[in-house]
Amino acid sequence: MILLYILKSSACLTLFLLFYKFFLEKENFHVFKRFFLLNIVLASFIIPLITFNNYIETPSEILGPGRVGLDSNMTFKYIQESTYNFSSFILIVYCFGVLIIGFKFLKNLTHLLRKVTLNPIHKQNDFTIVLLKEEIAPYSFLNYIFFSEEKYVTNKIPQEVLLHEKAHVKQKHSIDIIFIEIIQIFFWFNPILYATKKAIKLNHEFLADNAVLKKGIDLKKYQNSLLNYFTNPQQQQLVSSFNYTLIAKRFLIMNKELNRRRLYLKISIIAPLFTVLLSCFSNKVIVQIPHETSIDSKERIETDVDMDVSVPEGFATSAIIDLVNNGAVFEYQGKQISNEKAISIAEITDFNVHRNKDSNKLIVYLSEN
């Protein structure tokens, strides 16, 4: 059951992300893209949990798969025994992964906060500049912007770079990263989640670039500033920073004009996509509602209900227990036996159910395989 949920959730997120990559990523509409990326993560986890009930009427005399139609309150509930050892092993591996990823998250978070407490800081209006001894590419986290102290003191950090990091802080991009990192702790085994986080981070760069250009900064000057800053190999996972390998994509987006007509056409596809995924990956349950057939009621009363029931291997005990709960009397090899003995005969899988027309009591004739 859990494995099926994981597969459905991963499939949903994959299809959502593919739609984003092919239709939305290169569009200059970054605020909507941020909203879309965060919500497809939630939608992918919720859709497989949604259940739709389909109610159908079935004659009470007719047997459905795995159930006896003698009484609307009589339904066999077969409980399949899972392999305990395998389930325990999977649970141990999962918990071990949660501990590792959770520890890594807390370690990164602690490391960043230690940098704040152990290094010189300069508080400004809505953010705090943290000056580090090592040579680093600028990055931001929450309300903190991290710079190389040597470059900051000697005024070697361009104004465009400072504006870029201020945009990350003002738009609270770190909240998105923390959100996806926490989800990754519990769904560490899902590779699509890592690809989604990468797309979220890239869109953050698009948003910050757009905010800088809206300040009136010359496009060519800003692009040159980007080329002067490379990604630090030791960069923390939680931060927002320049990434040289993605600069080409960012340059492409900066030079792209917004085509609202084309964008709205693409956005209109989202509703049908969501509907298709909801239909494919939600749960459908057929609920059988017994109803009276056209057989004359007098004829039904005078006629015994007699039927053969074939129970799947491994489910006989559950079926017998359900019959015990419904007051059945058991006969085996021509003799009436106790409920306890009927339950204990594990090799029984076939039996005949008979309702006595006078006493209205269920009689179950047991037989061996």
Secondary structure, 3 states (H helix, E strand, C coil): CHHHHHHHHHHHHHHHHHHHHHHHCCCCCHHHHHHHHHHHHHHHHHHHHCEEEEEEEEECCCCCCCCCCCCCCCCCCCCCCCCHHHHHHHHHHHHHHHHHHHHHHHHHHHHHHHHHHHCCEEECCCCEEEEECCCCCCEEECCEEEEEHHHHHCCCCCHHHHHHHHHHHHCCHHHHHHHHHHHHHHCCCCHHHHHHHHHHHHHHHHHHHHHHHHCCCCHHHHHHHHHCCCCCCCCCCCCEECCHHHHHHHHHHHCCCCCHHHHHHHHCCHHHHHHHHHHHHCEEEEEEEEECCCCCHHHHHHCCEEEEEECCCCCHHHHHHHHHHCCCEEEECCEEECHHHHHHCCCEEEEEEEECCCCCCEEEEEEEC
